[in-house]
Amino acid sequence: MRAGYQVGHVVLRDTVDHQQQWQDHLAQFRAARDAGFDAYCFGHHFLIDPFQHFQPWTVLARMAAEPGNMTLATSVLLLPLLNPVEVAEQAATLDHIAEGRFVLGVGLGYRVEECEAFGIKMSERGGRITEAMQLIRRLWTEDEVTHHGKYYHVTGAKPTAKPYQKPGPKVWQAAMSDPAIRRVGRSGDILYVGPAQGNESIRKQIGLYHDTLEKSGHELPEDMVIVREFFCAGTHEEAIQKARAGFETKYKVYAEQGLHGSDDELARKVTGDLDTLMDETFILGSPEECLEQITEYKNMGFTDVIIRLFYPQMSQVEALEHISLVGEEVIPEMHRL
C-alpha cells in the first residue's frame, strides 16, 4: 500500500506567523519525504476561519523543486468554485514542473461562505464538477475545443498547456454521500473517500461505486484512495491523550461549517460524540494497532491511505516527531502489505 501525507487548514489564526507557517510546511515536507511517504497532498479552502491556510498550486509547484520522488496531489481542489480552463492549464503546468508526479484531486466543497464568495449556488456544485471535468479532459487531449454547456462555454479554444502525462494526470474525485459516490462512478474517476465515513458505510459505498462504474461502462480503476484522521503513539491510551484536543478543535469547526451536508450518517458522526467518531472512523493507537486498521482498508480494495499527522495546537517539534515515528514504525510495513 502507498502512504500519503495530508496537509490542510488546521493552523489556528494568529497562533503562528505566516512566514513561520510556511517554513514549518517546508520542514514537514522534507521530513515526510525522508520518512518514506509516497505522496504529499495539499488541501484547498478559501476564507477558512478560524484557520489560516495557503493555496495548493503555488505550494505544490514550490515543493516540486525539492529533491525526491513523492507524488504531489491536490487533496482536494474545490473544482466547482474555479474555471475549468484555468484548472486544466494550471494542472498541465504543474504536471510538467513535477515531471509527471502530479495527481489532480477534486471535490465539491461544503462551505456556504466559499460558494457565496465565488458567486456559486450550493445546488450547482454537482453539475459544475461533472461538466468541468469533461471540459478539462478535452482541453488536455484535443487541439481545439468547442463546448457549450450549462455552466461553461468555449468556442474554438486552443489550449496553451498540455499535461506531461498522457492523456493527463490521474484524477481522484472525493465523495462522502451516496449521490456523490454515484457521480464518481458515472465519471469513471478514482474514488477518494473522505475522512468521516465509518467502515460499514464505506463498504456499502464501494459496492455502490463498483455497480455504478459497471452500469456506466467504465473499467474498475487500478487505484482507490481513502483519507483518514491519524494519530500514532507508543500505546492506544497515549495516542488518545495526545490527539484529543486537536481532534476536538478540528471537528467542532467541521460541525459548525457543515462538512456532513444533508447525509444523516455523516451528521451523526461529525456532530456526535467524539469518542464514537474516533473509534469508528480514525486510525488511532500504537503502530501495530494503526497497521491493523490500515490492513482493513487494504482488504476493502484501497491502494492509497492518505493520513493527517498535524492538528490544531500541535507544535512543530511534535509534528516532526510524529512523522518520524510513522516513518520508522508504520510506512515500511504498509509498503509490505
matplotlib code that plots the C-alpha trace (Angstrom):
import matplotlib.pyplot as plt

x = [0.0, 1.0, 1.1, 0.2, 0.8, -2.2, -1.8, -4.5, -6.4, -5.6, -3.3, -5.4, -5.4, -2.7, -1.1, 1.8, 3.3, 2.5, 6.2, 6.9, 3.9, 5.4, 8.8, 7.1, 5.3, 8.6, 10.3, 7.3, 7.5, 11.2, 10.5, 7.7, 9.9, 12.7, 10.2, 9.2, 5.8, 4.7, 2.6, 2.3, -1.3, -2.3, -5.8, -7.8, -10.1, -10.7, -11.7, -11.3, -11.7, -10.7, -7.7, -5.0, -4.1, -2.1, -3.2, -2.2, -1.0, 1.8, 2.8, 2.9, 4.9, 7.5, 7.6, 8.2, 11.6, 12.6, 14.6, 12.7, 10.0, 6.8, 3.7, 2.2, -1.6, -4.4, -6.3, -8.8, -9.3, -12.7, -13.4, -17.0, -15.5, -13.0, -13.0, -12.1, -10.0, -7.7, -7.7, -6.8, -3.8, -2.6, -2.7, -0.9, 1.8, 2.3, 2.4, 5.4, 7.1, 6.7, 7.7, 4.5, 4.4, 1.1, -2.4, -5.5, -7.7, -11.1, -14.2, -17.4, -16.6, -19.1, -18.9, -21.5, -19.0, -16.9, -19.8, -21.0, -17.6, -17.4, -21.0, -21.8, -25.0, -24.6, -27.1, -24.9, -21.8, -22.6, -23.4, -20.4, -17.9, -19.2, -19.2, -15.9, -14.1, -15.5, -14.2, -10.8, -10.2, -11.0, -8.6, -5.9, -6.3, -7.7, -6.1, -9.3, -12.3, -15.8, -18.0, -21.4, -22.7, -25.0, -22.1, -19.1, -18.6, -15.6, -15.6, -12.7, -10.5, -6.9, -5.2, -1.8, -0.6, -0.9, 0.0, 3.3, 1.3, -0.8, -3.7, -3.4, -2.8, -4.8, -8.0, -9.1, -12.7, -13.8, -17.2, -18.8, -22.6, -24.3, -25.2, -21.6, -20.4, -22.7, -21.4, -17.8, -18.8, -20.5, -17.3, -15.0, -12.7, -10.7, -12.8, -11.4, -13.2, -13.3, -12.3, -15.6, -17.3, -17.2, -16.1, -19.7, -20.7, -17.5, -18.1, -21.6, -20.4, -17.6, -20.3, -22.4, -19.3, -18.5, -22.1, -22.3, -19.0, -20.3, -23.6, -21.8, -19.5, -16.3, -13.5, -12.6, -9.7, -6.5, -6.4, -8.8, -7.9, -9.0, -8.1, -8.1, -7.5, -4.5, -2.6, 0.1, 1.9, 3.5, 0.1, -3.5, -4.1, -1.1, -2.4, -5.9, -4.4, -2.2, -4.7, -7.9, -7.6, -6.7, -9.5, -12.0, -11.0, -11.0, -14.3, -16.0, -15.2, -16.3, -19.7, -20.2, -19.3, -21.4, -18.9, -21.7, -24.1, -27.5, -26.3, -27.8, -25.0, -22.3, -24.2, -24.3, -20.6, -19.4, -21.8, -22.0, -19.7, -16.0, -15.1, -17.5, -16.1, -12.5, -13.5, -15.4, -13.5, -10.0, -6.7, -5.6, -3.3, 0.1, 1.9, 0.6, -3.0, -2.7, -1.4, -4.3, -6.7, -4.8, -4.8, -8.6, -8.6, -6.4, -8.8, -11.6, -9.6, -7.8, -4.4, -3.6, -4.2, -3.7, -3.2, -3.2, -0.5, -0.7, -3.6, -4.6, -2.3, 0.3, 3.9, 6.4, 8.5, 5.6, 4.7, 8.2, 8.4, 5.0, 6.3, 9.4, 7.6, 5.3, 8.3, 10.0, 7.2, 4.3, 5.2, 7.7, 5.0, 2.4, 4.7, 4.8, 1.0]
y = [0.0, 3.6, 6.3, 9.9, 12.9, 15.2, 18.9, 21.5, 24.2, 23.3, 26.1, 28.4, 32.0, 34.2, 31.3, 31.2, 33.9, 33.2, 33.0, 30.6, 28.5, 28.3, 27.3, 24.6, 23.3, 23.0, 21.2, 18.8, 18.1, 17.2, 15.1, 13.2, 12.6, 11.2, 9.1, 7.3, 8.8, 8.2, 11.3, 14.8, 16.0, 19.7, 20.8, 23.7, 26.3, 30.0, 32.2, 29.2, 31.0, 30.1, 28.7, 30.3, 28.4, 28.7, 27.8, 24.5, 25.4, 27.6, 25.4, 22.2, 24.0, 25.0, 21.5, 20.0, 21.8, 19.7, 16.5, 13.3, 11.3, 11.9, 12.3, 15.8, 16.0, 18.5, 16.9, 18.1, 21.1, 22.7, 22.5, 24.0, 27.3, 27.5, 28.0, 24.6, 26.3, 27.7, 24.4, 22.5, 24.7, 25.1, 21.3, 20.8, 23.3, 21.7, 18.3, 19.4, 21.1, 17.8, 15.7, 13.6, 13.3, 15.1, 13.9, 16.2, 15.5, 17.3, 17.7, 19.6, 21.6, 22.1, 25.7, 28.3, 31.1, 29.9, 29.5, 32.9, 34.5, 32.9, 33.5, 29.8, 28.2, 25.3, 23.4, 23.8, 22.0, 18.6, 19.7, 22.0, 19.4, 16.9, 19.4, 20.9, 17.5, 16.7, 20.0, 19.7, 16.3, 17.7, 20.6, 18.1, 15.9, 17.9, 20.6, 22.7, 22.6, 23.9, 23.4, 25.0, 23.5, 24.7, 26.4, 26.7, 27.9, 27.9, 28.3, 27.1, 27.1, 26.1, 25.0, 26.7, 24.0, 20.2, 17.8, 15.9, 12.7, 11.3, 11.6, 13.5, 13.2, 10.7, 12.2, 11.5, 12.6, 12.9, 11.6, 11.2, 10.8, 8.2, 10.7, 11.8, 8.2, 7.6, 10.8, 9.5, 6.1, 7.7, 9.6, 6.6, 8.6, 7.1, 7.2, 9.3, 8.5, 11.3, 11.4, 10.9, 7.7, 4.6, 1.3, -0.1, 2.9, 2.7, -1.0, -0.1, 2.8, 0.8, -1.6, 1.4, 2.7, -0.6, -1.0, 2.5, 2.0, -1.1, 0.4, 3.4, 1.2, 2.0, -0.3, -0.5, 1.9, 0.3, 2.8, 3.7, 6.3, 7.0, 9.9, 9.4, 11.3, 9.6, 9.6, 7.1, 6.8, 4.1, 2.9, 3.4, 5.5, 7.7, 8.3, 9.3, 11.6, 13.4, 13.6, 14.6, 18.3, 18.7, 16.4, 18.3, 21.7, 20.4, 18.6, 21.4, 23.6, 20.8, 20.6, 24.3, 24.6, 21.7, 19.1, 16.5, 18.2, 16.6, 13.0, 11.6, 9.1, 11.7, 14.2, 11.6, 11.1, 14.7, 16.3, 13.5, 12.1, 12.4, 9.1, 7.3, 9.1, 8.2, 4.5, 4.1, 6.3, 7.4, 5.5, 5.7, 3.9, 2.1, 1.3, -2.2, -1.0, 1.6, -1.1, -3.4, -0.7, 0.1, -3.6, -3.5, -0.7, -2.8, -5.7, -3.3, -2.6, 0.7, 1.2, 4.6, 5.7, 9.5, 10.4, 13.7, 13.8, 17.5, 19.0, 22.4, 23.5, 20.9, 22.2, 21.7, 19.5, 17.2, 17.2, 16.2, 13.5, 12.1, 12.0, 10.2, 7.6, 6.8, 6.6, 4.2, 2.0, 2.2, 3.1, 0.2, -2.3, -0.5, -1.0, -4.7, -5.1]
z = [0.0, -0.6, 2.2, 1.6, 3.9, 4.1, 4.7, 5.2, 7.1, 10.8, 11.8, 14.1, 13.1, 14.7, 16.6, 14.1, 11.9, 8.3, 7.3, 10.1, 9.0, 5.5, 6.9, 9.0, 5.9, 4.1, 7.0, 7.3, 3.5, 3.8, 6.9, 5.1, 2.1, 4.3, 6.2, 3.0, 2.3, -1.3, -1.8, -0.4, -0.6, -0.1, 0.7, -0.7, 1.0, 1.0, 3.9, 6.2, 9.5, 12.3, 10.4, 8.2, 5.1, 1.9, -1.7, -3.4, -6.9, -5.6, -2.7, -4.8, -7.6, -4.9, -3.5, -6.9, -6.8, -3.7, -4.2, -4.0, -5.8, -3.8, -5.9, -5.4, -5.2, -4.7, -1.9, -2.8, -5.2, -4.9, -8.6, -8.6, -7.4, -10.3, -14.0, -15.7, -18.4, -15.7, -13.8, -17.0, -17.7, -14.1, -13.8, -17.0, -15.9, -12.6, -14.2, -16.2, -13.2, -11.3, -14.4, -14.2, -10.4, -10.1, -9.3, -9.7, -6.7, -6.9, -4.7, -4.2, -1.1, 1.6, 2.9, 2.1, 2.6, -0.3, -2.7, -1.9, -2.4, -5.9, -6.9, -7.0, -5.7, -3.4, -5.5, -8.6, -7.3, -8.6, -12.1, -12.2, -11.1, -13.7, -16.6, -15.5, -15.6, -19.0, -20.3, -18.6, -20.2, -23.6, -23.0, -22.0, -25.1, -28.0, -30.1, -30.4, -28.2, -28.6, -25.6, -24.8, -21.6, -18.7, -16.8, -19.1, -22.7, -25.0, -28.8, -30.9, -27.8, -28.4, -25.1, -24.4, -22.0, -22.3, -19.5, -19.2, -18.6, -21.4, -21.7, -18.4, -14.7, -12.6, -11.2, -7.6, -7.1, -3.4, -2.3, 1.1, 0.3, -1.9, -4.6, -4.8, -5.0, -7.9, -9.6, -9.3, -10.6, -13.7, -14.4, -14.1, -11.9, -9.0, -5.8, -3.0, 0.3, 2.8, 6.5, 8.3, 6.9, 9.1, 7.7, 7.4, 5.3, 3.2, 2.3, 1.1, -0.9, -2.5, -3.7, -5.0, -6.7, -8.4, -9.5, -11.0, -12.8, -14.4, -15.4, -16.9, -19.0, -17.1, -16.1, -12.4, -11.9, -10.5, -7.6, -4.8, -2.2, 1.4, 3.7, 7.4, 10.6, 12.1, 15.4, 16.3, 19.7, 21.9, 23.2, 22.4, 25.6, 24.8, 21.2, 22.5, 25.2, 22.7, 19.9, 21.7, 21.9, 18.2, 17.2, 19.3, 17.8, 14.2, 14.4, 16.2, 13.2, 10.8, 12.6, 12.6, 8.9, 7.7, 6.5, 6.9, 4.5, 4.4, 5.0, 8.2, 8.9, 8.4, 10.6, 13.3, 13.0, 12.7, 15.1, 17.6, 20.3, 19.6, 21.2, 18.9, 15.9, 16.9, 17.5, 14.2, 11.9, 12.8, 12.6, 16.2, 18.5, 18.7, 15.4, 15.5, 16.0, 13.2, 10.9, 11.7, 10.7, 7.5, 6.6, 6.9, 4.2, 2.0, 2.3, 1.2, -2.0, -1.2, -2.7, -1.0, 2.5, 3.0, 6.6, 8.5, 11.2, 12.2, 14.3, 15.8, 18.7, 17.8, 17.9, 15.1, 17.3, 18.0, 14.3, 13.2, 15.9, 14.7, 11.1, 12.3, 14.3, 11.3, 9.0, 11.3, 12.5, 10.1, 6.5, 5.9, 7.0, 4.8, 1.8, 2.5, 2.5]

ax = plt.figure().add_subplot(projection="3d")
ax.plot(x, y, z, "-o")
ax.set_aspect("equal")
plt.show()
